[in-house]
């Protein structure tokens, strides 16, 4: 890149983003129109924070699992004296990212002041303090030249010359807050800010994490964190090679051709919002299914017979929790359970202790015929698998 000719200019075919932007607005409105129980909101926020922190740190090489990320985020609120053991650099990175998330939530509430340079310094200090201090001063521009990337992922990018950083970052703030950029859809504006900040690469370390925080802040100001903290970091991590390649490819000429990168990010945010709606739908389906079961259990089909007997009702009630998707944001409304797995569960062993396996099989078949469950052979699972059938909600 010729930094002598650098300008914050770009080419963007906004028309090709229309369908995804409409989809984003639809998902946003669907989520906004739902009043969630406090425990759902808490769970959704916690899961999203874990996904975002894991994504943004894993992109920079942090090896900690989502489970460990959750543990480290939970430790943020503990008093320092309660933390007995020393923490590693990787654990500190996770905690720093969580602390920065909390700050973003407060600083960039809808209606808050525009992004300024002090905000960017603050973000950088928060995410790199006590963790990324080799060739990096938290909250300060670098004083040396850097290059990032690889030939395999689009090429090698040389950050702006250190002596130009003050002027370029002043231009960046003016650019992000300009009427032209403010008029863009908030998701597009957030991605443009991300692209240009990580292109300038003003810090010794943490540039990607700061860029994604700026992105998250703009989305917060735009009202796009409807039920908890979420952003694009998780999507970028799941598609890491494409993310890195599109960043590099977008820098190959000036003005920068950013359409492919912005489209990738817009598709990613639609994907994330769809996941939020899947989470809510899965929860609602189970609540309504549970209420339907109560009605079905109380429904008489004969003088001495209910639609569901007590064992069948108890089994379906057990399956509501047991069949929750392993990924609560996935399209799948129900986890597939093999009959072998189900037969080994403590619940089934206790519920059918005084009955033959034939009774268990007969009641499963009856529940299938009534439409409460599905039973299908699954070659990948190696046998018959069971799922809840939420179509039963409309039948009973």
DOVO-791896 format. One record per residue (C-alpha): residue in one letter; y, z, x. Coordinates in steps of 0.5 Angstrom, whole numbers, padded with zeros to 4 digits, always signed. Layout:
<atoms>
aYZX ...
</atoms>
This chain:
<atoms>
x+0000+0000+0000 x+0007-0002+0002 x+0011+0005+0001 x+0017+0001+0003 x+0017-0003-0003 x+0014+0003-0008 x+0017+0003-0015 x+0014+0007-0021 x+0013+0001-0024 x+0007-0002-0028 x+0004-0007-0033 x+0000-0004-0039 x-0003-0008-0044 x-0002-0003-0050 x-0005-0008-0055 x-0012-0007-0052 x-0011+0001-0053 x-0010+0000-0061 x-0017+0002-0064 x-0018+0008-0059 x-0011+0011-0060 x-0012+0010-0068 x-0019+0013-0067 x-0016+0019-0063 x-0011+0020-0069 x-0016+0020-0074 x-0020+0026-0070 x-0014+0030-0069 x-0012+0030-0076 x-0019+0031-0078 x-0019+0037-0073 x-0012+0040-0076 x-0014+0040-0083 x-0020+0045-0082 x-0019+0052-0082 x-0024+0055-0077 x-0027+0062-0077 x-0024+0066-0071 x-0031+0066-0068 x-0032+0059-0068 x-0025+0058-0065 x-0027+0063-0059 x-0033+0059-0058 x-0030+0053-0058 x-0024+0055-0053 x-0029+0058-0048 x-0034+0052-0048 x-0028+0047-0047 x-0025+0051-0042 x-0032+0052-0038 x-0032+0044-0039 x-0025+0043-0036 x-0026+0047-0030 x-0033+0045-0028 x-0030+0038-0029 x-0024+0038-0025 x-0027+0042-0019 x-0034+0039-0019 x-0030+0032-0018 x-0027+0035-0011 x-0034+0037-0009 x-0035+0044-0012 x-0042+0045-0013 x-0042+0051-0018 x-0046+0050-0024 x-0043+0051-0031 x-0046+0057-0032 x-0043+0060-0026 x-0036+0057-0028 x-0037+0061-0034 x-0038+0067-0031 x-0032+0066-0026 x-0028+0065-0032 x-0030+0071-0035 x-0028+0075-0029 x-0021+0073-0029 x-0019+0078-0034 x-0023+0084-0031 x-0018+0089-0027 x-0019+0088-0019 x-0022+0094-0018 x-0028+0092-0023 x-0029+0087-0018 x-0034+0090-0013 x-0036+0084-0009 x-0032+0079-0004 x-0032+0072-0008 x-0033+0065-0004 x-0028+0060-0003 x-0032+0056-0009 x-0031+0062-0014 x-0024+0063-0012 x-0023+0055-0014 x-0026+0056-0021 x-0022+0063-0022 x-0015+0059-0020 x-0017+0054-0024 x-0018+0058-0030 x-0011+0062-0029 x-0008+0055-0028 x-0011+0054-0035 x-0008+0060-0038 x-0001+0058-0035 x-0001+0051-0038 x-0003+0054-0045 x+0004+0058-0045 x+0008+0054-0041 x+0007+0047-0045 x+0007+0049-0052 x+0009+0044-0057 x+0017+0044-0056 x+0017+0047-0049 x+0022+0045-0044 x+0020+0038-0040 x+0016+0038-0034 x+0020+0039-0027 x+0018+0040-0020 x+0018+0047-0020 x+0012+0047-0025 x+0008+0042-0020 x+0009+0047-0015 x+0007+0053-0019 x+0001+0049-0021 x-0001+0047-0014 x+0000+0054-0012 x-0004+0057-0017 x-0010+0053-0016 x-0010+0053-0008 x-0008+0060-0007 x-0013+0064-0002 x-0018+0058-0003 x-0015+0051+0000 x-0011+0053+0006 x-0014+0049+0011 x-0008+0043+0012 x-0005+0046+0006 x+0000+0051+0004 x+0000+0053-0003 x+0006+0051-0007 x+0009+0046-0001 x+0009+0039+0000 x+0005+0036+0006 x+0008+0035+0013 x+0003+0030+0015 x+0000+0023+0013 x-0007+0023+0009 x-0012+0018+0006 x-0017+0019+0001 x-0022+0014-0002 x-0028+0010+0000 x-0029+0002+0001 x-0035+0004-0004 x-0031+0006-0009 x-0025+0001-0009 x-0022+0002-0003 x-0018+0007+0002 x-0012+0010-0001 x-0006+0012+0004 x-0001+0017+0001 x+0006+0017+0001 x+0009+0018+0008 x+0011+0025+0008 x+0018+0024+0010 x+0019+0021+0003 x+0016+0026-0001 x+0022+0030-0003 x+0025+0023-0006 x+0019+0020-0009 x+0017+0027-0013 x+0024+0027-0016 x+0023+0020-0018 x+0017+0022-0021 x+0020+0027-0025 x+0025+0023-0028 x+0020+0017-0029 x+0015+0022-0033 x+0021+0025-0037 x+0025+0018-0038 x+0026+0015-0045 x+0021+0009-0044 x+0015+0014-0042 x+0017+0019-0047 x+0016+0014-0052 x+0009+0012-0050 x+0003+0016-0054 x+0002+0023-0051 x-0005+0021-0048 x-0002+0014-0045 x+0004+0018-0042 x-0001+0024-0039 x-0005+0018-0036 x+0001+0015-0033 x+0003+0022-0030 x-0004+0023-0027 x-0004+0016-0024 x+0003+0016-0021 x+0002+0023-0018 x-0005+0023-0015 x-0002+0016-0012 x+0004+0019-0009 x-0001+0025-0006 x+0004+0030-0005 x+0000+0036-0002 x-0005+0037+0003 x-0010+0039-0002 x-0011+0040-0009 x-0008+0033-0011 x-0013+0031-0016 x-0013+0038-0020 x-0005+0038-0020 x-0005+0031-0023 x-0010+0033-0028 x-0006+0040-0030 x+0000+0036-0031 x-0004+0031-0036 x-0007+0037-0039 x+0000+0040-0040 x+0003+0034-0043 x-0003+0033-0048 x-0001+0041-0050 x+0006+0039-0051 x+0004+0033-0055 x+0000+0038-0060 x-0007+0035-0058 x-0011+0041-0056 x-0012+0043-0063 x-0018+0048-0063 x-0018+0051-0056 x-0017+0048-0049 x-0019+0041-0047 x-0017+0035-0043 x-0020+0029-0039 x-0023+0033-0033 x-0030+0033-0036 x-0030+0026-0038 x-0028+0024-0031 x-0033+0028-0028 x-0039+0025-0032 x-0036+0018-0030 x-0034+0020-0023 x-0035+0013-0020 x-0032+0009-0025 x-0026+0014-0025 x-0025+0013-0017 x-0026+0006-0017 x-0021+0005-0023 x-0016+0009-0019 x-0016+0005-0013 x-0017-0002-0016 x-0010+0000-0020 x-0006+0001-0014 x-0008-0006-0011 x-0001-0009-0013 x+0006-0008-0015 x+0008-0007-0020 x+0001-0003-0021 x-0004-0006-0026 x-0006+0000-0030 x-0009-0003-0036 x-0016-0001-0034 x-0015+0006-0032 x-0011+0008-0038 x-0016+0004-0043 x-0022+0008-0039 x-0018+0015-0040 x-0016+0013-0047 x-0023+0012-0049 x-0025+0019-0045 x-0020+0023-0050 x-0023+0019-0056 x-0030+0021-0053 x-0027+0029-0052 x-0024+0029-0059 x-0031+0026-0062 x-0034+0032-0059 x-0030+0037-0062 x-0031+0034-0069 x-0038+0034-0067 x-0038+0041-0066 x-0035+0043-0072 x-0039+0039-0076 x-0045+0042-0073 x-0043+0049-0075 x-0041+0047-0082 x-0047+0043-0083 x-0051+0050-0082 x-0047+0054-0086 x-0047+0050-0092 x-0055+0049-0091 x-0056+0056-0091 x-0052+0057-0097 x-0056+0051-0100 x-0063+0055-0098 x-0060+0061-0102 x-0060+0057-0108 x-0066+0053-0107 x-0070+0060-0106 x-0067+0063-0112 x-0069+0056-0116 x-0075+0057-0121 x-0080+0051-0122 x-0085+0055-0126 x-0085+0062-0129 x-0088+0065-0123 x-0086+0060-0117 x-0079+0059-0114 x-0078+0052-0110 x-0078+0056-0104 x-0083+0061-0103 x-0081+0067-0098 x-0084+0065-0092 x-0082+0058-0093 x-0075+0060-0094 x-0075+0065-0087 x-0078+0059-0083 x-0072+0055-0085 x-0067+0060-0084 x-0070+0061-0077 x-0070+0054-0076 x-0062+0054-0077 x-0061+0057-0071 x-0067+0055-0067 x-0065+0048-0068 x-0058+0048-0065 x-0057+0042-0061 x-0057+0044-0053 x-0050+0040-0052 x-0046+0043-0058 x-0041+0037-0057 x-0047+0032-0058 x-0048+0027-0064 x-0054+0030-0065 x-0054+0035-0071 x-0061+0038-0070 x-0065+0039-0063 x-0072+0036-0064 x-0077+0042-0064 x-0084+0040-0062 x-0090+0043-0067 x-0093+0046-0060 x-0086+0050-0058 x-0085+0052-0066 x-0093+0055-0066 x-0092+0059-0060 x-0085+0062-0062 x-0086+0070-0063 x-0083+0068-0070 x-0088+0064-0073 x-0094+0068-0070 x-0091+0074-0074 x-0089+0070-0080 x-0096+0067-0080 x-0100+0073-0077 x-0105+0074-0083 x-0105+0066-0085 x-0109+0060-0082 x-0106+0055-0078 x-0108+0050-0084 x-0103+0054-0089 x-0097+0053-0084 x-0099+0046-0083 x-0099+0045-0091 x-0092+0049-0092 x-0089+0044-0086 x-0091+0038-0090 x-0089+0041-0096 x-0082+0042-0093 x-0082+0035-0091 x-0084+0032-0098 x-0078+0036-0101 x-0073+0034-0096 x-0071+0040-0092 x-0074+0038-0085 x-0076+0031-0082 x-0083+0031-0078 x-0084+0025-0074 x-0088+0023-0068 x-0084+0022-0061 x-0088+0019-0055 x-0083+0022-0050 x-0084+0029-0053 x-0091+0028-0053 x-0093+0029-0060 x-0090+0031-0067 x-0083+0034-0067 x-0079+0037-0073 x-0071+0037-0074 x-0067+0040-0080 x-0065+0035-0085 x-0058+0036-0087 x-0059+0031-0093 x-0062+0037-0097 x-0055+0039-0098 x-0054+0034-0103 x-0060+0035-0106 x-0060+0042-0108 
</atoms>
